[in-house]
Amino acid sequence: MPFKRGQSGNPSGRPKEFAHIKALAREHTEAAIAALVAGLDDPNGRTRIAAAEALLDRGYGKPTQGIDVSGSIGLAQLLSEPRKG
């Protein structure tokens, strides 16, 4: 059902965060970080990489991804072409 002009698609707004759940989770931050650090010594390479990524993401944030917008194709042409694959 389409929305009428001027009518919000989300009339109740953004969902409220569960502050009490966040507070409970934050009580375990040190233990969670310790578990990630322990994962760095795991013999499984996938576990070590996942632990390292999680620690780096929390310490420095996730890396930004650049988008190359140069080229000869126009947006209208890009949107009208069927997807391949």
N, C-alpha and C positions, 0 to 999 in steps of 0.2 A: 504494500500500500504506500504510494508516494506521499510525501509530506507536502502540506500546503505552503505556499510562499510565506516566509517569515516564521514558520513553525519550526521549533527545534526538533532535531532528530534524537535528542537526549534530554528530555524535559526535566528529569530529576538530577541532571548534572553528573559530574564525575563521582564514581563510587567512593564512599568514605573508607579511609584506611583503618585497619584494625590495630589501633595503638597498643592494646594490651598484648596482642600476638607479637608485634614488633619488639615490645619491651621484654617479653619472655625470650625471644630469640637472641636479643642483644646481651642477655645475661650469660650466654654461652659463647660469646665472641672469642675469649681467650682460649677456650678448649677447642673451638673450631679451627682457629689459627694453628694451634699446636698440632692438631690432626693433619692439617695441610702440610706443615713443616715435616712431620713424620713421614708423610707420603713422598717427600723428596728422596728419602732413602729406600723406598720400596724397590725390590728387584724388577718389578714390571715397569717397563719403559713408559707405557701409556699412563700408568698411575703417576709416575714422576712428572711427566709433561703436564697432565691435568692439574696436579698440585701446584706446579710452578706457574702455570697460566693463571690459576685462581689467585695465588698470592700477588702476582704482578698486577693483575686487574684491580685488586683491592687496594694495592699500594699506590699505583700510578694511574689507574683508570684504563679503560679499554682504548686501544689505539684507534685513531680516526681513519676512515677510509675515504680516500680521494676519488673523485669521479671525473673522468676525462670527458669534457663536453665539446672538444674540438672535433672537427670532421665535416664531411660534406653532406651528410644525410640530415634532413630536417625533421623536427619533432612530428609534424603531421605525417610525413612519409614513414617514420619509424612506427607510429601508432597504427597505421593502416596496413602494414605488411603482416602477413600471417606468420605465426611463430613456426620455426623449424624444429623438428626433433621430437 
